[in-house]
Amino acid sequence: MTRISFDEMKATVKKAFILAGMPEDRAEICARIHTESSRDGVYSHGLNRVERFVDYIHKGWIDVHATPTLDSNLGALEIYNGHMAPGILNAIFAMNRATEIAEKNGVGLVSLNNTTHWMRGGAYGWLAAEKGYIGICWTNTESCMPAWGATSGGIGNNPFIMAVPRKEGHLVLDMAMSLYSYGKLQVTRLKNQKLPYPGGFDTNGVLTDDPGAIEESRRILPMGFWKGSGFAILLDVLASLLSGGLSTAAIDKFDKGSCGSCCQVFIAINPLKINTQELIDKVLSETITQIKTSVPVTENSEIFYPGEQSFKTRHENLAIGIPVDDGVWAKVKELADMKG
Amino acid sequence: MTRISFDEMKATVKKAFILAGMPEDRAEICARIHTESSRDGVYSHGLNRVERFVDYIHKGWIDVHATPTLDSNLGALEIYNGHMAPGILNAIFAMNRATEIAEKNGVGLVSLNNTTHWMRGGAYGWLAAEKGYIGICWTNTESCMPAWGATSGGIGNNPFIMAVPRKEGHLVLDMAMSLYSYGKLQVTRLKNQKLPYPGGFDTNGVLTDDPGAIEESRRILPMGFWKGSGFAILLDVLASLLSGGLSTAAIDKFDKGSCGSCCQVFIAINPLKINTQELIDKVLSETITQIKTSVPVTENSEIFYPGEQSFKTRHENLAIGIPVDDGVWAKVKELADMKG
């Protein structure tokens, strides 16, 4: 397996983005987020997504020069039009703005309409936590999963993120509404393996752990069956209503790539406005202790808090390089005009 | 099956609460919420919970006279001490207060520390939606479920609610973090049936749809496996940090009944401050249409939006009476001094 250093990956991705027409300062930020996603083990939305992002720029589905403009200000809630700017830049703006509002009002909520794919949603949870804020955010998407009770796609695989700052390692939950991603199905199938747990229905409507059978039926399973289905519907409707933007059904019709003109919600709160650092530390410490001292499934196995594994992967990948798929890496180098 | 009219049930429950020491006006509200939960099909947290609630009053674990007091006001975020008052009264106060804050600030967030069991969490989502508000709320609880990777309990089955007002029927998601409740396991076992899908691990660590085997192991399954586990942890930590109250680990030690001195979060937003009614109707209508016109799993089967089935049960139970377990009903009548 090839491993690439963080700096080399970021510089290469940045060059690809500049060649695609992005101003240098914006390419720097977008390249950093893509590289950080791969660094943390979220390869699907890091390096692996660079080619598609560049393709969207060329198709005119992303405006590399646009910046968000305020639609309305309700006090602790501000609504912005993202003008199809790069989703990463819009999302960073929105979470940062939410933290500013939170300083004045206790809580800050920023919503974005007409934005584009934010890549790894967790990035904005980590951003809030790094600044010392509790962060909650979600996005709606095009449909790619059947609602519970249906065999045809109708709901989005909308990710939902919750982050809590903690000096020994932030707690970050970053979950999509499907139990497994299509990426996970593909990777598992290519290894001739089964999924750890059933991840969808086959074309006969039988629950299966065979990834190929789910790719064929397109009946990928919402996490928790009816629960993930209902959650996906509410996240979609709320993102749309809180921003005045497109719903999943409307994004499907708009049809400008994955998450083209989607809506996002960002909530920030400063926990130090509510509690002393001592009380915060106590709550986090007793919670992590309670989880960590549970009886593990197998002797010597470990129980992780949300975000812990990303944090470990990060340190490993920073130390020994970020693993890349050779084909993907060659393609990104080609886009950066650094062939061979 | 015995069916009781809404009015008879409410009057009986109210009498039981008054006899337990509640002032008449407070008993009226609590009896209404319990009865509405049974009316909507959530029997476990309606009539079936009356006996335990009265027991908690007698034990001094609920203060029937207490009212919430403001701990701090950060603008759009207000924090209250619930003083172990009846959870229903505290939660109604908090969601109503969140809607008032939202009128001034766009979004309102109210958190409660030191409160008690709110019974059916969905009640406060329906409350917000009935007033025309988007409502989001959650609570932490004592631990009753193993974290992912553990065999012993350590995390709470914290319910999470999202509600959106809609004139033809509100969208209300009301989900606990376990796939099935212990109540569902018991009911299914008593019928000698299997669960629709595996709901936990047996004592050998094998995923099973046998409810009795899960009751024995206590290894009830978080919805979406690791996802529901992580979500439960974040909901707990956020409820505690946003209110300055007890975490699940601390509630376990406090040990004054289910949800004794728990924390809750209530968020409200008026969608009409953001969109016209016409735009709201469009988003809701296109979303419901997309779901409803998906291909159903079996011919003639129906695909429901979150809240739709509660709404249907409500109309049926109002028309023909609310079904009750005869033993439970006899006990509540006894508590109301209406034996025989």
Contacts between the chains, C-beta under 8 A, distances in Angstrom:
chain1	res1	chain2	res2	distance
A	72	B	274	7.1
A	73	B	106	8.0
A	74	B	105	6.8
A	74	B	106	2.7
A	74	B	107	7.5
A	74	B	273	5.6
A	74	B	274	7.5
A	75	B	76	6.7
A	75	B	104	6.6
A	75	B	105	3.8
A	75	B	106	4.7
A	75	B	107	7.9
A	76	B	75	6.7
A	76	B	76	3.7
A	76	B	105	4.2
A	76	B	106	5.4
A	76	B	107	5.1
A	77	B	105	7.1
A	77	B	106	3.0
A	77	B	107	4.5
A	77	B	269	6.9
A	77	B	273	7.9
A	77	B	274	7.9
A	78	B	106	7.8
A	79	B	274	6.3
A	104	B	75	6.6
A	105	B	74	6.8
A	105	B	75	3.9
A	105	B	76	4.2
A	105	B	77	7.1
A	105	B	105	6.2
A	106	B	73	8.0
A	106	B	74	2.7
A	106	B	75	4.8
A	106	B	76	5.4
A	106	B	77	3.0
A	106	B	78	7.8
A	106	B	109	7.1
A	107	B	74	7.5
A	107	B	75	7.9
A	107	B	76	5.1
A	107	B	77	4.5
A	107	B	107	6.5
A	107	B	109	4.7
A	109	B	106	7.1
A	109	B	107	4.7
A	109	B	269	7.7
A	134	B	238	6.5
A	134	B	241	6.7
A	134	B	242	7.4
A	136	B	238	7.9
A	143	B	290	7.2
A	146	B	294	6.3
A	147	B	291	4.8
A	147	B	294	5.6
A	147	B	303	5.5
A	148	B	303	7.4
A	148	B	304	8.0
A	149	B	294	7.9
A	149	B	296	6.1
A	149	B	297	5.7
A	149	B	301	6.4
A	149	B	302	7.0
A	149	B	303	4.2
A	149	B	304	6.7
A	150	B	291	7.4
A	150	B	294	3.4
A	150	B	295	6.0
A	150	B	296	6.0
A	150	B	297	6.8
A	150	B	303	5.0
A	151	B	294	7.4
A	151	B	295	4.8
A	151	B	296	7.3
A	151	B	297	5.8
A	152	B	294	4.9
A	152	B	295	4.1
A	153	B	294	7.6
A	154	B	290	5.0
A	154	B	291	5.4
A	154	B	293	7.9
A	154	B	294	4.2
A	155	B	290	7.9
A	155	B	291	7.0
A	162	B	231	7.7
A	162	B	234	4.2
A	162	B	235	7.9
A	162	B	238	6.6
A	164	B	234	6.9
A	164	B	237	5.3
A	164	B	238	6.7
A	164	B	241	6.7
A	171	B	233	7.1
A	171	B	234	6.3
A	171	B	237	6.2
A	173	B	230	4.6
A	173	B	231	6.1
A	173	B	233	7.6
A	173	B	234	4.7
A	175	B	224	7.6
A	175	B	227	4.8
A	175	B	230	6.8
A	175	B	231	7.0
A	179	B	224	5.7
A	179	B	225	7.4
A	179	B	227	7.4
A	197	B	207	7.3
A	197	B	225	6.3
A	205	B	297	6.4
A	207	B	197	7.3
A	223	B	223	6.4
A	223	B	224	2.7
A	223	B	225	7.7
A	223	B	227	4.7
A	223	B	228	7.2
A	224	B	175	7.6
A	224	B	179	5.8
A	224	B	223	2.8
A	224	B	224	4.4
A	224	B	227	7.4
A	224	B	228	6.0
A	225	B	179	7.4
A	225	B	197	6.3
A	225	B	223	7.7
A	227	B	175	4.8
A	227	B	179	7.4
A	227	B	223	4.7
A	227	B	224	7.4
A	227	B	228	7.9
A	228	B	223	7.2
A	228	B	224	6.0
A	228	B	227	7.9
A	230	B	173	4.7
A	230	B	175	6.8
A	230	B	305	7.9
A	230	B	306	3.8
A	231	B	162	7.7
A	231	B	173	6.1
A	231	B	175	7.0
A	233	B	171	7.1
A	233	B	173	7.6
A	233	B	287	6.9
A	233	B	291	6.7
A	233	B	305	6.4
A	233	B	306	6.1
A	234	B	162	4.2
A	234	B	164	6.9
A	234	B	171	6.4
A	234	B	173	4.6
A	234	B	306	6.3
A	235	B	162	7.8
A	236	B	287	6.7
A	237	B	164	5.4
A	237	B	171	6.2
A	237	B	283	6.5
A	237	B	284	6.8
A	237	B	287	5.7
A	238	B	134	6.5
A	238	B	136	7.9
A	238	B	162	6.6
A	238	B	164	6.7
A	240	B	283	4.9
A	240	B	287	7.9
A	241	B	134	6.7
A	241	B	164	6.7
A	241	B	271	4.8
A	241	B	274	6.7
A	241	B	275	6.4
A	241	B	280	6.2
A	241	B	283	6.0
A	242	B	134	7.4
A	242	B	269	6.6
A	242	B	271	7.7
A	242	B	274	6.5
A	243	B	274	7.6
A	244	B	274	5.6
A	244	B	275	5.2
A	244	B	279	6.7
A	247	B	283	4.9
A	247	B	286	5.9
A	247	B	287	5.2
A	248	B	287	7.0
A	248	B	290	7.1
A	249	B	286	4.3
A	249	B	287	5.6
A	249	B	289	7.2
A	249	B	290	4.1
A	250	B	283	7.8
A	250	B	286	6.3
A	252	B	290	7.7
A	269	B	77	6.9
A	269	B	109	7.8
A	269	B	242	6.6
A	271	B	241	4.8
A	271	B	242	7.7
A	273	B	74	5.6
A	273	B	77	7.9
A	274	B	72	7.1
A	274	B	74	7.5
A	274	B	77	7.9
A	274	B	79	6.3
A	274	B	241	6.8
A	274	B	242	6.5
A	274	B	243	7.6
A	274	B	244	5.6
A	275	B	241	6.3
A	275	B	244	5.2
A	279	B	244	6.7
A	280	B	241	6.2
A	283	B	237	6.5
A	283	B	240	4.9
A	283	B	241	6.0
A	283	B	247	4.9
A	283	B	250	7.8
A	284	B	237	6.8
A	286	B	247	6.0
A	286	B	249	4.2
A	286	B	250	6.3
A	287	B	233	6.9
A	287	B	236	6.7
A	287	B	237	5.7
A	287	B	240	7.9
A	287	B	247	5.2
A	287	B	248	7.0
A	287	B	249	5.6
A	289	B	249	7.2
A	290	B	143	7.1
A	290	B	154	5.0
A	290	B	155	7.9
A	290	B	248	7.1
A	290	B	249	4.1
A	290	B	252	7.7
A	291	B	147	4.8
A	291	B	150	7.4
A	291	B	154	5.4
A	291	B	155	7.0
A	291	B	233	6.7
A	293	B	154	7.9
A	294	B	146	6.2
A	294	B	147	5.7
A	294	B	149	7.9
A	294	B	150	3.4
A	294	B	151	7.4
A	294	B	152	4.9
A	294	B	153	7.6
A	294	B	154	4.2
A	295	B	150	6.0
A	295	B	151	4.8
A	295	B	152	4.1
A	296	B	149	6.2
A	296	B	150	6.0
A	296	B	151	7.3
A	297	B	149	5.7
A	297	B	150	6.8
A	297	B	151	5.8
A	297	B	205	6.4
A	301	B	149	6.4
A	302	B	149	7.0
A	303	B	147	5.5
A	303	B	148	7.4
A	303	B	149	4.2
A	303	B	150	5.1
A	304	B	148	8.0
A	304	B	149	6.7
A	305	B	230	7.9
A	305	B	233	6.4
A	306	B	230	3.8
A	306	B	233	6.1
A	306	B	234	6.3
